């Protein structure tokens, strides 16, 4: 991987490139295979171009989402491989099988990563052209892998780089305060996975990633085609697509995304229903592990609280304590005024009927004693 770090305060110019050695990265141990991010091999670019599955120039968002369900897009690649920081394999499966929508909640005024990402993308592309001299053009199509055995691999490219033998694809990214942390040591693995997927579908040899961090810092990275990585990504995606085709949910991970998917997958239990898993060895093994982890957590919490209380006796009446490896703040929060709803309802019971609001219940996961 080659890195070009650009200063947004400089005038447009051709920039110098500095090489960064790629690190070896492995998937979490609960996946069925490892993805290795190693030094790229010599390019073995395919001679066959990607198939233009459908034009997106006049395609509605609903139709575009319908096309995306026909396969795994480049933005889906990391989730299908189980390495996306925000989207689990299970939630992606829910989206591909029509059980969930992929729309980002736009009801929060002023906060919509999808909106700001789309709005700033042309500006990022313009900056890239000015600071590299490369020309780019839109690719208004959903592309499909030319190999019939890999037709499930789709790609939406931000831009194609024209008349350049060294690099052919431009991927534009924007990252806010929290997302920028993932770029601290270079291109995050999930973005590398996305770009390698694009290279696999198109048969191209390299791509540039131009990322705008926190709205004021731009960086450009070069990602070269890595056949080992593409082979591993394809293997993972094929396994995931088999889950979709057979309507079989993949094993959930520990993420909030998986928890969100499970809540929608099994929202309401049947009243007074039970399932007897005493003869299921795998289920009993999982339950035993859960009990052991709970005991370990309780023991760690007790140790944590004991040390915390000992430190509080050392801090005494002070607000801050400084140590050689950090500091502790132990301040009193400001007084607040709240509404005593029970007292109000007791004094004015008619208000409960007038202003009542039903809150939908959710399933609680509780371990019961024998």
C-alpha positions in Angstrom: 0.0 0.0 0.0 1.3 3.4 -0.9 0.4 6.5 1.0 0.1 10.1 -0.2 -0.5 12.5 2.7 -1.7 15.9 1.5 -2.0 19.2 3.3 -5.3 21.0 2.5 -3.7 24.4 3.0 -1.3 24.0 0.1 -1.9 25.1 -3.5 -2.8 22.5 -6.1 0.4 20.6 -7.1 1.7 17.3 -8.1 2.5 15.5 -4.8 5.3 13.2 -3.8 4.5 9.7 -2.7 6.0 7.9 0.2 5.7 4.1 0.6 4.2 2.5 3.7 4.8 -1.2 4.4 1.5 -3.1 4.7 0.9 -5.1 7.9 -0.5 -8.6 8.1 -4.1 -8.5 9.4 -6.2 -11.5 10.3 -10.0 -11.9 10.8 -11.4 -12.6 14.2 -10.9 -16.1 15.4 -14.6 -17.0 15.2 -14.6 -16.7 11.4 -14.1 -19.8 9.2 -11.0 -18.5 7.4 -8.4 -15.8 7.7 -8.1 -12.7 5.5 -4.4 -11.7 5.3 -3.5 -8.2 4.3 0.1 -8.7 3.1 2.4 -7.0 0.7 0.6 -7.0 -2.7 1.6 -9.5 -5.3 2.5 -8.5 -8.8 -0.7 -7.5 -10.6 -2.5 -10.2 -12.5 -5.2 -7.9 -14.0 -8.0 -9.7 -15.7 -8.5 -9.1 -19.3 -12.3 -9.3 -19.1 -14.1 -6.2 -18.1 -16.8 -6.1 -15.5 -20.4 -6.5 -16.7 -22.6 -3.4 -16.6 -25.5 -4.9 -14.8 -27.7 -1.8 -14.7 -27.4 1.9 -15.3 -27.8 4.1 -12.3 -28.2 7.4 -14.1 -32.0 7.5 -13.8 -32.4 4.7 -11.3 -34.6 5.4 -8.3 -33.3 4.7 -4.8 -35.9 1.9 -4.4 -34.8 0.2 -7.6 -31.2 0.7 -6.7 -31.7 -1.0 -3.4 -33.6 -3.9 -5.2 -30.5 -4.3 -7.5 -28.2 -4.4 -4.5 -30.2 -7.4 -3.1 -29.1 -9.4 -6.1 -25.6 -9.7 -4.8 -22.8 -8.4 -2.5 -21.7 -4.8 -3.3 -18.3 -3.4 -2.5 -19.7 -1.6 0.6 -21.1 -4.9 1.8 -17.8 -6.8 1.4 -16.4 -6.2 4.9 -19.7 -7.1 6.6 -20.0 -10.3 4.5 -16.5 -11.1 5.7 -17.3 -10.3 9.4 -14.9 -7.4 9.8 -17.1 -4.3 9.4 -16.9 -2.1 12.5 -20.6 -1.0 12.4 -22.4 -3.7 10.4 -22.5 -7.3 11.4 -22.8 -10.3 9.1 -26.2 -11.1 10.6 -27.6 -7.6 10.0 -26.4 -7.6 6.4 -28.1 -11.0 6.0 -31.3 -9.4 7.3 -31.0 -6.6 4.8 -30.3 -8.9 1.8 -33.2 -11.2 2.7 -35.6 -8.2 3.0 -36.1 -8.5 6.8 -34.5 -5.1 7.5 -33.9 -1.9 5.5 -30.5 -0.3 5.1 -31.8 3.3 5.4 -29.9 5.5 7.8 -32.2 7.2 10.3 -32.6 10.8 9.0 -35.0 11.9 11.7 -32.1 13.3 13.7 -31.8 16.9 12.5 -28.3 17.7 11.3 -26.9 14.2 11.7 -26.9 12.0 8.7 -23.6 10.4 7.6 -25.1 9.2 4.3 -26.3 12.7 3.4 -23.0 14.4 4.3 -21.0 11.7 2.6 -22.9 12.0 -0.6 -22.9 15.8 -0.5 -19.1 16.1 0.1 -18.1 13.4 -2.4 -17.8 15.7 -5.4 -15.7 18.1 -3.4 -13.4 15.3 -2.3 -13.1 14.2 -6.0 -12.4 17.8 -7.1 -9.6 18.1 -4.4 -8.1 14.8 -5.6 -8.0 16.0 -9.2 -6.4 19.3 -8.2 -3.7 17.7 -6.1 -2.7 14.8 -8.2 -3.4 16.0 -11.8 -5.4 12.8 -12.4 -8.8 13.1 -14.2 -11.8 11.2 -13.0 -15.2 10.4 -14.4 -18.4 9.1 -12.9 -19.4 5.4 -13.3 -23.1 5.4 -13.5 -23.7 1.7 -13.3 -23.8 -1.3 -11.0 -21.0 -3.5 -12.2 -21.0 -7.3 -11.9 -18.1 -9.7 -11.8 -17.6 -11.2 -15.4 -17.1 -14.7 -14.1 -20.5 -16.5 -14.0 -19.4 -18.3 -10.9 -18.9 -14.9 -9.1 -21.9 -13.1 -10.4 -22.9 -12.4 -6.8 -20.0 -9.9 -6.6 -21.3 -6.4 -7.5 -19.7 -3.0 -7.3 -20.7 0.7 -7.4 -17.6 2.8 -8.1 -17.4 6.4 -7.0 -15.2 7.4 -9.9 -12.9 5.9 -12.6 -9.5 7.5 -13.1 -8.9 8.1 -16.8 -5.8 7.6 -18.9 -3.6 6.3 -16.0 -1.9 2.9 -16.3 -0.9 2.9 -12.6 -4.3 3.5 -10.9 -7.8 3.2 -12.3 -10.3 3.6 -9.5 -11.0 6.5 -7.0 -12.9 5.8 -3.8 -14.0 9.0 -1.9 -14.5 8.9 1.8 -15.5 11.3 4.6 -14.9 10.6 8.3 -16.1 12.6 11.3 -14.7 12.8 14.7 -15.3 9.2 15.6 -14.7 7.7 12.2 -11.4 9.5 11.8 -9.9 7.4 14.6 -10.1 4.3 12.4 -7.8 6.1 9.9 -5.1 6.8 12.5 -2.7 4.1 11.2 -3.7 4.2 7.5 -6.6 2.7 5.6 -8.9 0.7 7.9 -9.2 -3.0 7.0 -12.9 -2.7 6.2 -12.1 0.0 3.6 -9.3 -2.1 2.2 -11.7 -5.0 1.9 -14.2 -2.7 0.0 -11.5 -1.5 -2.5 -10.1 -5.0 -3.1 -13.6 -6.1 -3.9 -13.9 -3.4 -6.5 -10.6 -4.4 -8.0 -11.8 -8.0 -8.1 -15.0 -7.1 -9.9 -13.4 -4.7 -12.4 -10.2 -6.6 -13.0 -8.2 -3.4 -12.4 -4.7 -3.2 -10.8 -4.9 -0.4 -8.3 -7.1 2.3 -6.7 -6.7 5.5 -4.9 -8.7 6.3 -1.7 -9.1 10.0 -1.0 -10.5 10.6 2.5 -11.6 13.9 4.2 -11.0 13.7 7.9 -13.1 15.9 10.2 -13.8 18.3 7.3 -10.3 19.8 7.2 -7.7 17.2 6.6 -7.3 15.2 3.3 -5.2 12.1 2.7 -4.8 9.9 -0.3 -3.8 6.3 -0.2 -2.9 3.9 -3.0 -4.2 0.3 -2.7 -2.7 -2.2 -5.2 -4.4 -5.4 -6.2 -3.7 -8.3 -3.8 -4.6 -11.7 -5.2 -4.3 -13.5 -1.8 -6.6 -11.0 -0.2 -9.1 -11.1 -3.1 -9.2 -14.9 -3.0 -9.9 -14.8 0.7 -12.6 -12.1 0.4 -14.3 -14.1 -2.4 -14.3 -17.2 -0.3 -16.0 -15.4 2.6 -18.5 -13.7 0.3 -19.4 -17.0 -1.3 -20.1 -18.5 2.1 -22.2 -15.5 3.1 -24.2 -15.5 -0.2 -24.9 -19.2 0.5 -26.5 -18.1 3.8 -28.7 -15.6 1.8 -29.7 -18.1 -0.9 -30.6 -20.8 1.7 -32.3 -18.2 4.0 -30.1 -19.4 6.8 -29.0 -16.8 9.4 -25.2 -16.7 10.0 -23.8 -17.0 13.5 -24.2 -13.7 15.3 -21.2 -11.9 16.8 -20.8 -9.7 19.9 -21.7 -6.4 18.1 -24.5 -4.0 18.7 -25.4 -4.5 15.0 -26.0 -8.3 15.7 -28.1 -7.4 18.8 -30.2 -5.0 16.7 -30.7 -7.7 14.1 -31.7 -10.3 16.6 -34.3 -8.0 18.1 -36.0 -7.6 14.7 -35.5 -11.3 13.8 -37.3 -12.6 16.9 -39.3 -9.6 18.2 -42.2 -11.4 20.0 -42.0 -14.7 21.8 -45.0 -17.0 21.8 -46.8 -16.7 25.2 -45.9 -19.4 27.7 -43.8 -21.2 25.1 -40.7 -23.3 26.0 -37.9 -25.1 24.1 -36.2 -28.1 25.8 -32.5 -28.0 24.8 -31.3 -30.5 27.5 -30.4 -33.1 24.8 -28.6 -30.5 22.6 -24.9 -30.7 23.4 -24.0 -27.5 21.6 -26.7 -25.6 23.4 -25.7 -26.9 26.8 -22.0 -26.1 26.0 -22.9 -22.5 25.2 -25.0 -22.2 28.3 -22.2 -23.5 30.5 -19.8 -20.9 28.8 -22.4 -18.2 29.5 -22.5 -19.1 33.2 -18.7 -19.2 33.4 -18.4 -15.8 31.7 -21.0 -14.3 34.0 -19.1 -15.5 37.1 -15.9 -14.1 35.7 -17.6 -10.7 35.0 -19.0 -10.6 38.5 -15.6 -11.4 40.0 -13.9 -8.7 37.9 -16.6 -6.2 38.8 -16.0 -6.9 42.5 -12.2 -6.4 42.1 -12.8 -3.3 40.1 -15.1 -1.8 42.7 -12.7 -2.7 45.6 -9.8 -0.9 43.9 -12.1 2.1 43.0 -13.2 2.4 46.7 -9.5 2.3 47.9 -8.6 5.0 45.4 -11.6 7.1 46.6 -10.2 7.0 50.1 -6.9 8.4 48.8 -8.5 11.1 46.7 -10.7 12.2 49.8 -12.1 15.7 49.3 -10.1 16.5 46.1 -11.8 16.6 42.7 -8.8 15.3 40.6 -6.0 12.8 41.3 -3.0 12.6 39.1 -1.0 9.4 38.5 2.1 8.5 36.5 -0.1 6.9 33.8 -3.2 9.2 33.9 -5.7 10.9 36.1 -9.0 10.4 37.9 -11.8 13.0 38.1 -14.2 12.6 41.1 -16.4 15.7 40.9 -19.9 16.4 42.1 -22.5 16.9 39.3 -24.7 20.0 39.3 -28.1 19.9 41.0 -31.0 19.3 38.7 -34.7 19.8 38.9 -37.0 17.0 37.7 -40.7 16.3 37.5 -42.1 14.0 40.2 -44.5 12.1 37.9 -45.9 9.9 40.6 -46.9 12.9 42.7 -48.4 14.7 39.7 -50.5 11.6 38.7 -51.6 11.2 42.4 -52.7 14.8 42.6 -54.2 14.9 39.1 -55.1 11.3 38.0 -56.9 12.6 34.9 -53.6 13.7 33.4 -52.5 10.1 32.9 -55.5 9.4 30.6 -55.1 12.7 28.8 -51.4 12.5 28.2 -50.7 8.7 28.3 -48.2 7.1 25.9 -47.8 3.4 25.3 -44.2 2.2 25.3 -43.7 -1.0 23.4 -42.1 -3.7 25.5 -38.9 -5.5 24.5 -37.6 -9.0 25.2 -35.3 -9.3 28.3 -32.6 -12.0 28.4 -32.5 -13.2 32.0 -30.7 -16.2 33.4 -33.0 -18.2 35.7 -31.7 -20.1 38.7 -32.4 -23.9 38.8 
